[in-house]
Amino acid sequence: MGFLDFFRNKKQVKQDKQGINNKIVRFAGPFVDSRTISADERPFYQPDEYYTLESYSGTPMAQRVITFEERKKTTFPSKNGLFIGEIMLLEYCNSGTYPKPQNGYPGFWWFKYGIRDIGHALESLEKRGFIRWGTKLELLNSLKVNELKSIASTLNLKSSQSKEKLIEDIKNNVTEEKLPSTYFSKKYVLTELGKKELKENEYVVYMHKNKYTTRDDVPENLSFTVWDVNKILTNNDKSNWRTIVADLEQKRIGIRVADKKIEISENKPKNEILYTKEEISSYIQSIIPEIKEAARKRGDGLKEELEGLTYKGQDNKKALYYFYIAMEKNFDAPALYKETAKILRKYKLYEEELRVVEKGLKNMNINSSKRELLERREKLKSIIAKDKN
């Protein structure tokens, strides 16, 4: 029986009482439409047909969605009993914008964490003492500056101040009861237990934001996901999670970031320097001799790659300089070639981007690490062919 057949035949799936909710989730055809979602919550979701049983459904990148209940069987809860998806919900409650965020619930709650009914998931966290409804004073930080200015004016406080000063003035001069309700809606904040839980499991948020994570279906020895880190940390001291994750980063993607703070020093630009396509093209040609000379120095290329990452999006000439040294050293790190290719794509230097991709495919020894570059190469060939015509 195939995956879709299973859900066509199994009309109802009851979730664990200690899980996200104990309601019924029904699967209809190739879509999952959770009928447990409250009517007032529905406007904050995409239409039901958006929530397919596969991410990138109908494309070569299609991947089966693993539900929250399935994840519970293969991952480990925190010492307080929370699973990864629930810990991420704490992070989003931490900003005072949940439930019913202004821009709606992002698709990753279903496609990555297998959570379809966010509202009931939050209710479960509230019942277990991790979140509570915030007071108006606690939710000031979630308001927009113009809303804070309006409140300040209404209360005869100075309104021409920074957001931080506005919040400080309002808190120091106004009680909860005197704050106008116009700008506030019910939002969750973390309890002390919730704050402690989020602090103890910082790795979850780090991995959520990590742009180098892999798909779930790559071979285990190449996989770099939050689920992998969860298994490793189960019997380890989580206070040392940065070193443990950095070790895995080094092994999987050839870059070590978790235990390092990559910051832009004072002598590096804080705003992006804008270059033209011609300027970047000429620059690359001009630095070739210097790149070859620099590549003779000791090191495997990791140092140069990290240096390039500090400049990427700030000064792309300098980012390319360090990336090219790392490539000249034949550094075997997928991220190096992907990031270099992204910069070149920005300037529409397709021929040069193709050369970089080809070099990456040559330098990487593990076939599964080449998948994204192979796909990029095919797209590039198509783009170049169209340009020539």
Secondary structure in CASP SS format (residue, H / E / C, confidence):
PFRMAT SS
TARGET T0000
AUTHOR 0000-0000-0000
METHOD secondary structure of the structure
MODEL  1
M C 1.00
G C 1.00
F H 1.00
L H 1.00
D H 1.00
F H 1.00
F H 1.00
R H 1.00
N H 1.00
K C 1.00
K C 1.00
Q E 1.00
V E 1.00
K E 1.00
Q C 1.00
D C 1.00
K C 1.00
Q C 1.00
G C 1.00
I C 1.00
N C 1.00
N C 1.00
K C 1.00
I E 1.00
V E 1.00
R E 1.00
F E 1.00
A E 1.00
G C 1.00
P C 1.00
F E 1.00
V E 1.00
D C 1.00
S C 1.00
R C 1.00
T C 1.00
I C 1.00
S C 1.00
A C 1.00
D C 1.00
E C 1.00
R H 1.00
P H 1.00
F H 1.00
Y C 1.00
Q C 1.00
P C 1.00
D H 1.00
E H 1.00
Y H 1.00
Y C 1.00
T E 1.00
L C 1.00
E E 1.00
S E 1.00
Y C 1.00
S C 1.00
G C 1.00
T C 1.00
P C 1.00
M C 1.00
A C 1.00
Q E 1.00
R E 1.00
V C 1.00
I C 1.00
T C 1.00
F H 1.00
E H 1.00
E H 1.00
R H 1.00
K H 1.00
K H 1.00
T H 1.00
T C 1.00
F C 1.00
P C 1.00
S C 1.00
K C 1.00
N C 1.00
G C 1.00
L C 1.00
F C 1.00
I H 1.00
G H 1.00
E H 1.00
I H 1.00
M H 1.00
L H 1.00
L H 1.00
E H 1.00
Y H 1.00
C H 1.00
N C 1.00
S C 1.00
G C 1.00
T C 1.00
Y C 1.00
P C 1.00
K C 1.00
P C 1.00
Q C 1.00
N C 1.00
G C 1.00
Y C 1.00
P C 1.00
G C 1.00
F H 1.00
W H 1.00
W H 1.00
F H 1.00
K C 1.00
Y C 1.00
G C 1.00
I C 1.00
R C 1.00
D C 1.00
I H 1.00
G H 1.00
H H 1.00
A H 1.00
L H 1.00
E H 1.00
S H 1.00
L H 1.00
E H 1.00
K H 1.00
R C 1.00
G C 1.00
F C 1.00
I E 1.00
R E 1.00
W E 1.00
G C 1.00
T C 1.00
K C 1.00
L C 1.00
E C 1.00
L C 1.00
L H 1.00
N H 1.00
S H 1.00
L C 1.00
K C 1.00
V H 1.00
N H 1.00
E H 1.00
L H 1.00
K H 1.00
S H 1.00
I H 1.00
A H 1.00
S H 1.00
T H 1.00
L C 1.00
N C 1.00
L C 1.00
K C 1.00
S C 1.00
S C 1.00
Q C 1.00
S C 1.00
K H 1.00
E H 1.00
K H 1.00
L H 1.00
I H 1.00
E H 1.00
D H 1.00
I H 1.00
K H 1.00
N H 1.00
N H 1.00
V C 1.00
T C 1.00
E H 1.00
E H 1.00
K H 1.00
L C 1.00
P C 1.00
S H 1.00
T H 1.00
Y H 1.00
F C 1.00
S C 1.00
K C 1.00
K C 1.00
Y E 1.00
V E 1.00
L E 1.00
T C 1.00
E H 1.00
L H 1.00
G H 1.00
K H 1.00
K H 1.00
E H 1.00
L H 1.00
K H 1.00
E H 1.00
N C 1.00
E H 1.00
Y H 1.00
V H 1.00
V H 1.00
Y H 1.00
M H 1.00
H H 1.00
K H 1.00
N C 1.00
K C 1.00
Y C 1.00
T C 1.00
T C 1.00
R C 1.00
D C 1.00
D C 1.00
V C 1.00
P C 1.00
E C 1.00
N C 1.00
L C 1.00
S C 1.00
F C 1.00
T C 1.00
V H 1.00
W H 1.00
D H 1.00
V H 1.00
N H 1.00
K H 1.00
I H 1.00
L H 1.00
T C 1.00
N C 1.00
N C 1.00
D C 1.00
K H 1.00
S H 1.00
N H 1.00
W H 1.00
R H 1.00
T H 1.00
I H 1.00
V H 1.00
A H 1.00
D H 1.00
L H 1.00
E H 1.00
Q H 1.00
K H 1.00
R H 1.00
I H 1.00
G C 1.00
I C 1.00
R C 1.00
V C 1.00
A C 1.00
D C 1.00
K C 1.00
K C 1.00
I C 1.00
E C 1.00
I C 1.00
S C 1.00
E C 1.00
N C 1.00
K C 1.00
P C 1.00
K C 1.00
N C 1.00
E C 1.00
I C 1.00
L C 1.00
Y C 1.00
T C 1.00
K H 1.00
E H 1.00
E H 1.00
I H 1.00
S H 1.00
S H 1.00
Y H 1.00
I H 1.00
Q H 1.00
S H 1.00
I C 1.00
I H 1.00
P H 1.00
E H 1.00
I H 1.00
K H 1.00
E H 1.00
A H 1.00
A C 1.00
R C 1.00
K C 1.00
R C 1.00
G C 1.00
D C 1.00
G C 1.00
L H 1.00
K H 1.00
E H 1.00
E H 1.00
L H 1.00
E H 1.00
G H 1.00
L H 1.00
T H 1.00
Y H 1.00
K C 1.00
G C 1.00
Q C 1.00
D C 1.00
N H 1.00
K H 1.00
K H 1.00
A H 1.00
L H 1.00
Y H 1.00
Y H 1.00
F H 1.00
Y H 1.00
I H 1.00
A H 1.00
M H 1.00
E H 1.00
K C 1.00
N C 1.00
F C 1.00
D C 1.00
A C 1.00
P H 1.00
A H 1.00
L H 1.00
Y H 1.00
K H 1.00
E H 1.00
T H 1.00
A H 1.00
K H 1.00
I H 1.00
L H 1.00
R H 1.00
K H 1.00
Y C 1.00
K C 1.00
L C 1.00
Y H 1.00
E H 1.00
E H 1.00
E H 1.00
L H 1.00
R H 1.00
V H 1.00
V H 1.00
E H 1.00
K H 1.00
G H 1.00
L H 1.00
K H 1.00
N H 1.00
M C 1.00
N C 1.00
I C 1.00
N H 1.00
S H 1.00
S H 1.00
K H 1.00
R H 1.00
E H 1.00
L H 1.00
L H 1.00
E H 1.00
R H 1.00
R H 1.00
E H 1.00
K H 1.00
L H 1.00
K H 1.00
S H 1.00
I H 1.00
I H 1.00
A H 1.00
K H 1.00
D H 1.00
K H 1.00
N C 1.00
END
